[in-house]
Amino acid sequence: MTDTTRRAVIFGAGGAGLAVALSACGASDGDTTASADQDGQSQAAQGGGELAKTSDIPEGGGKVFKDQDVVVTQPAAGEFKAFSATCTHQGCPVGSVSNNEIVCPCHGSRFSAKDGSVTNGPAARPLAEKKITVSGDSITLA
């Protein structure tokens, strides 16, 4: 009977430790969700200072801003778009923009620089569009 009691205590302690670890992970995920707005943008990625100059974004290309989780593209002269810089396949950051495609280096997914739609898998969902404001030669997150 003593062995059963020891096992129960050890099992209970291990279970309690697991519960604490899982709840800690859950709290972290909850914190991230709580700090996101309805569009899924984190507070750090929301509007603020200038993101780039229009001259920094090449026509048919774009630029990835990792700290803000945004990629800004210029699919046609004077037309600027912005999307999440997180690939919808497995959450890797996208790496570059060329030939009007946003490229994820992890598994080769490609997205349209015009609307964020998938042009080549394995990603199945488009990149979320982000709102930007272009004023003069300045691009800011809206």
C-alpha positions as CSV (number, residue, x, y, z in Angstrom):
1,M,0.0,0.0,0.0
2,T,2.9,2.3,0.7
3,D,4.2,1.9,-2.9
4,T,0.8,2.9,-4.3
5,T,0.8,6.0,-2.2
6,R,4.3,7.0,-3.3
7,R,3.3,6.4,-6.9
8,A,0.2,8.5,-6.5
9,V,2.2,11.3,-5.0
10,I,4.9,11.2,-7.7
11,F,2.3,11.0,-10.4
12,G,0.3,13.9,-8.9
13,A,3.4,16.0,-8.6
14,G,4.4,15.3,-12.2
15,G,0.9,16.1,-13.4
16,A,0.9,19.3,-11.5
17,G,4.2,20.3,-13.0
18,L,2.8,19.5,-16.5
19,A,-0.3,21.6,-15.8
20,V,1.9,24.5,-14.8
21,A,4.0,24.2,-17.9
22,L,1.0,24.0,-20.2
23,S,-0.7,26.9,-18.5
24,A,2.4,29.0,-18.9
25,C,2.4,28.3,-22.6
26,G,-1.2,29.0,-22.8
27,A,-0.7,32.4,-21.0
28,S,1.9,33.3,-23.5
29,D,-0.3,32.5,-26.5
30,G,-3.1,34.4,-24.8
31,D,-0.9,37.4,-24.3
32,T,-0.1,37.5,-28.0
33,T,-3.8,37.2,-28.9
34,A,-4.8,39.8,-26.4
35,S,-2.3,42.3,-27.9
36,A,-3.6,41.8,-31.4
37,D,-6.4,43.8,-33.1
38,Q,-9.2,42.6,-35.2
39,D,-6.9,42.3,-38.3
40,G,-4.5,40.1,-36.4
41,Q,-1.8,42.8,-36.3
42,S,0.3,43.0,-33.2
43,Q,0.4,46.4,-31.4
44,A,4.1,46.7,-32.3
45,A,3.2,46.3,-36.0
46,Q,0.4,48.9,-36.0
47,G,0.7,52.4,-37.2
48,G,3.4,54.8,-36.0
49,G,6.5,56.1,-37.7
50,E,7.5,55.9,-41.2
51,L,8.1,52.4,-42.5
52,A,9.8,53.3,-45.7
53,K,10.2,55.8,-48.5
54,T,8.4,55.0,-51.8
55,S,11.8,55.0,-53.5
56,D,12.9,52.1,-51.2
57,I,10.3,49.8,-52.8
58,P,11.2,48.8,-56.3
59,E,8.6,48.4,-59.0
60,G,7.8,44.7,-59.5
61,G,9.5,44.0,-56.2
62,G,9.2,44.9,-52.5
63,K,10.8,45.0,-49.1
64,V,10.4,42.8,-46.1
65,F,10.2,44.5,-42.7
66,K,10.8,41.6,-40.2
67,D,10.4,43.7,-37.0
68,Q,7.0,44.9,-38.2
69,D,5.9,41.6,-39.7
70,V,5.0,43.3,-43.0
71,V,6.1,43.1,-46.6
72,V,5.5,46.2,-48.8
73,T,5.3,45.7,-52.5
74,Q,4.9,47.9,-55.6
75,P,3.3,45.7,-58.2
76,A,2.8,48.6,-60.7
77,A,4.3,52.1,-60.8
78,G,3.0,54.1,-57.9
79,E,0.8,51.3,-56.5
80,F,1.9,50.1,-53.0
81,K,0.5,47.1,-51.2
82,A,1.3,45.5,-47.8
83,F,0.9,42.0,-46.5
84,S,1.8,39.9,-43.5
85,A,5.4,38.8,-43.7
86,T,4.5,35.4,-42.2
87,C,4.0,32.6,-44.6
88,T,0.6,30.9,-44.2
89,H,2.2,27.4,-44.8
90,Q,4.2,26.9,-41.6
91,G,4.7,30.4,-40.2
92,C,8.2,31.1,-41.7
93,P,9.1,34.7,-42.4
94,V,9.0,35.5,-46.1
95,G,12.4,36.4,-47.5
96,S,12.1,38.5,-50.6
97,V,10.1,40.0,-53.4
98,S,11.0,39.7,-57.1
99,N,9.1,39.5,-60.4
100,N,5.9,40.6,-58.5
101,E,6.1,37.5,-56.2
102,I,6.7,37.3,-52.5
103,V,8.9,34.3,-51.8
104,C,9.1,32.2,-48.7
105,P,12.5,30.5,-48.5
106,C,11.4,27.7,-46.1
107,H,9.4,25.6,-48.5
108,G,9.2,27.6,-51.7
109,S,5.7,29.1,-51.4
110,R,5.1,32.2,-53.5
111,F,2.5,34.9,-53.2
112,S,1.2,37.6,-55.6
113,A,2.7,41.0,-54.8
114,K,-0.6,42.5,-56.0
115,D,-3.1,40.7,-53.8
116,G,-1.2,38.3,-51.6
117,S,-2.8,35.2,-53.2
118,V,-0.9,32.0,-53.5
119,T,0.9,31.6,-56.8
120,N,2.9,28.5,-55.9
121,G,2.3,26.1,-52.9
122,P,2.7,24.4,-50.5
123,A,0.9,27.3,-48.9
124,A,-2.9,27.1,-49.4
125,R,-4.0,30.5,-47.9
126,P,-3.1,34.0,-49.1
127,L,-1.0,36.4,-47.0
128,A,-3.2,38.7,-44.9
129,E,-3.3,42.3,-46.3
130,K,-2.1,45.0,-44.0
131,K,-3.2,48.7,-44.3
132,I,-0.6,51.3,-45.2
133,T,-0.8,55.0,-45.9
134,V,1.2,56.6,-48.7
135,S,1.7,60.3,-48.2
136,G,4.1,62.1,-50.5
137,D,7.1,59.8,-50.5
138,S,6.4,58.3,-47.1
139,I,4.9,54.9,-46.4
140,T,3.5,54.2,-42.9
141,L,1.4,51.4,-41.4
142,A,-2.1,52.6,-41.0
